[in-house]
Amino acid sequence: MVCDDDILRNNAIMMTFLGQVFSCSIISNFADCFGRKPVMVICNVVFVISAYLLAWTPNYIFLVIVRFFVGIGMGGQIISTFTIGVEIVGPSKRRFTGVVSNLGWCLGILIVAALAYYIRTWRYLHLAAAVLTSYQLFYFLMLPESPRWLLTRGQLDKARKLIKRAADVNKTIISDDILSKLRAPEKLATAKFWKLCSTKKLTARTLTIYFVWFSVSVTYFGIMLNLEILVGNIYLNLSLTAIIEAVCYTFVTFLIETSGRKKLICGCYFLQILSLIAVIIIHLYVPPDLNWLMTVFTLIGQCGTICSFAIVWLWTSELFPTELRNVGTGSGSALARAGALVAPYLELLSKLVPGKFKEVSPFLFFGIICMVALVLIICVLPETNKQKLPDTVDDAERVEPGSGETRDNIMTGKDEMIEMLSTDSKC
């Protein structure tokens, strides 16, 4: 539609990111107020309709508007669906709903690469992608509301019905004693964005996790946009990207339970920092015939950022209480989209930095960002591995920095019950 006009093309891409920022930061709060499922259903409808409209776009203005709504639908459905997944399983199964679910993203990349290889007309390509997303219109028949959210809202009968249904499906017997432990909170939860910073401890953790989201995103997209060395067949490169991401997600899935969230993400950040330092040294001091080493270390750094992305998704959902989980995860994701918006402009740093550091200045910036994030993670964020999900701000306050132990680390009735159901659950 715009031929070789890079500015118009990039603006259209950025409109999708802007839609995601709006959805993750604003609409995600609705899921804490009105439920995860209603927001998911509405965003699914918006996304599918927008996907079909892209195929029949009459002009550029209509295109960017529709892409903005694509971003809105995408951001809302991802956050709501992810939160439901984390909240309907016990601690031992969160890695499957929180990490393994990312393999769906990798599968989508592979499908897009295959479709684009055989369908060279962009309108038909959009139409094919829209057809493959149509099943989302029927998600309301498959996914339940989050029992945790129902409990924080005092809807005890609906929560018990969902628990009994899950027990029947998984052929698990839930005793009346466990069901009797389900209690609505004395003070019903009120989802308000400002409660993310209602205490000093929660404020520090919120700002830290926001910076982690931003640092991971700006480093990931910044490296990719500055990696001019990787050239070749676009379809093959896209497929290889999906394969590399799938390997990283599998790696995280196997290690996140044994090593914990904090140790693993610290190791990933350390790997990113070492790789960025190596890229800078190679670019400045290594002969040109060994520049292939720069590509190798850049890809190693990318693996670190991909693993960090997978961990921070799960970690954020475990840090914030049920009454703020969706808006906390959504606003964190919005900061990641902001990082994606900033990344393309970091190449302007090379015009401001004199001397031999001119071309490596973006990588130097990424390294500093990662170092600051690593220090904040070590000093501020607690371990949440195998811990019960907090339901209120007071619960979140009890998670202590360091080991992840709580001052009252005893499973509540719903934690015990959900863990029983998810031990041999049929996904």
Secondary structure, 3 states (H helix, E strand, C coil): CCCCCHHHHHHHHHHHHHHHHHHHHHHHHHHHHHCHHHHHHHHHHHHHHHHHHHHCCCCHHHHHHHHHHHHHHHHHHHHHHHHHHHHCCCHHHHHHHHCHHHHHHHHHHHHHHHHHHHCCCHHHHHHHHHHHHHHHHHHHHCCCCCHHHHHHCCCHHHHHHHHHHHHHHCCCCCCHHHHHCCCCCCCCCCCCHHHHHCCHHHHHHHHHHHHHHHHHHHHHHHHHHHCCCCCCCHHHHHHHHHHHHHHHHHHHHHHHHHHCHHHHHHHHHHHHHHHHHHHHHHHHHCCHHHCHHHHHHHHHHHHHHHHHHHHHHHHHHHHCCHHHHHHHHHHHHHHHHHHHHHHHHHHHHHHHCCHHHCCCHHHHHHHHHHHHHHHHHHHHCCCCCCCCCCCCHHHHHHECCCCCCECCCCCCHHHHHHHHHHHCCCC
